[in-house]
């Protein structure tokens, strides 16, 4: 959108059609976003599956979990909500399993 070309070594896919609502039915079932900016600083992975968004912070005892269908502005973090424990666990399991495949 800014008119700047992506660095040739960057991973990922173009998100502009999604942002412009031009993607039609080509939304992915799962979206994984990684921020590995500094190995000694912030390291996080975000997974969006259906209505759920999970943010996992490496080396931390906390995270973020949102039900985007009921909380699209992400105002209520359900990470510690016992009623969402099943969703948090399967999202974390998928995240760790997929990360292991992607990083090898």
C-alpha positions in Angstrom: 0.0 0.0 0.0 2.9 2.3 0.7 4.4 1.7 -2.8 7.5 0.0 -1.3 8.7 -3.2 -2.8 9.1 -6.2 -0.4 12.6 -7.3 0.4 13.5 -10.3 -1.9 14.4 -12.4 1.2 11.1 -12.0 3.0 8.8 -14.9 3.6 5.1 -14.8 3.4 2.3 -13.9 1.0 0.8 -10.6 -0.2 -1.9 -9.5 2.2 -3.1 -6.5 0.2 -6.0 -8.3 -1.6 -7.3 -9.4 1.8 -7.0 -5.8 3.2 -8.9 -4.5 0.2 -11.5 -7.3 0.4 -10.5 -8.4 -3.1 -9.6 -12.0 -2.0 -13.1 -13.4 -2.4 -13.1 -16.9 -0.9 -9.4 -17.4 -0.9 -9.0 -16.7 2.9 -6.7 -19.2 4.5 -8.1 -21.6 7.1 -5.2 -20.6 9.5 -3.0 -17.6 9.6 0.4 -17.6 11.4 2.2 -14.4 12.1 5.7 -14.4 13.7 7.7 -11.6 15.2 11.3 -12.8 15.9 12.8 -9.3 15.9 15.4 -9.9 18.5 16.2 -13.3 20.0 16.9 -11.6 23.4 13.9 -9.3 23.2 10.3 -9.7 22.0 9.5 -13.0 20.3 5.9 -13.8 19.6 3.7 -15.9 17.4 0.1 -15.2 16.6 -2.3 -17.8 15.3 -5.7 -17.0 13.9 -8.1 -19.9 13.2 -11.8 -19.2 12.6 -13.0 -16.9 15.3 -10.0 -17.4 17.6 -6.8 -15.4 17.9 -4.0 -16.6 20.1 -0.8 -14.7 20.8 2.1 -16.6 22.4 5.1 -14.8 23.9 8.3 -16.9 24.0 9.6 -17.4 27.5 6.6 -15.8 29.2 3.9 -17.2 31.4 1.2 -15.2 29.8 -0.4 -14.8 26.4 -3.5 -13.5 24.7 -6.6 -15.2 23.5 -9.5 -13.5 21.8 -12.9 -14.8 20.4 -13.0 -12.4 17.4 -16.6 -13.4 16.7 -17.8 -11.9 20.0 -14.9 -9.5 20.7 -13.6 -8.1 17.3 -11.8 -5.2 19.0 -9.9 -7.6 21.2 -10.8 -6.0 24.5 -11.3 -9.1 26.6 -8.2 -11.3 26.9 -9.5 -14.8 27.6 -6.0 -16.4 28.1 -6.8 -17.3 31.8 -10.5 -17.9 31.3 -11.2 -21.5 32.3 -14.1 -21.6 29.9 -11.7 -21.1 27.0 -9.0 -23.6 28.2 -9.8 -26.1 25.5 -9.5 -23.6 22.7 -6.3 -22.2 24.2 -4.7 -25.7 24.5 -5.6 -26.9 20.9 -4.4 -23.5 19.4 -1.1 -23.8 21.4 -0.7 -27.4 20.3 -1.2 -26.5 16.6 1.1 -23.5 17.0 3.9 -25.5 18.5 3.5 -28.5 16.1 3.4 -26.2 13.0 6.4 -24.2 14.3 8.4 -27.3 14.6 7.7 -28.3 11.0 8.4 -24.8 9.7 11.6 -24.2 11.6 13.3 -27.5 10.6 
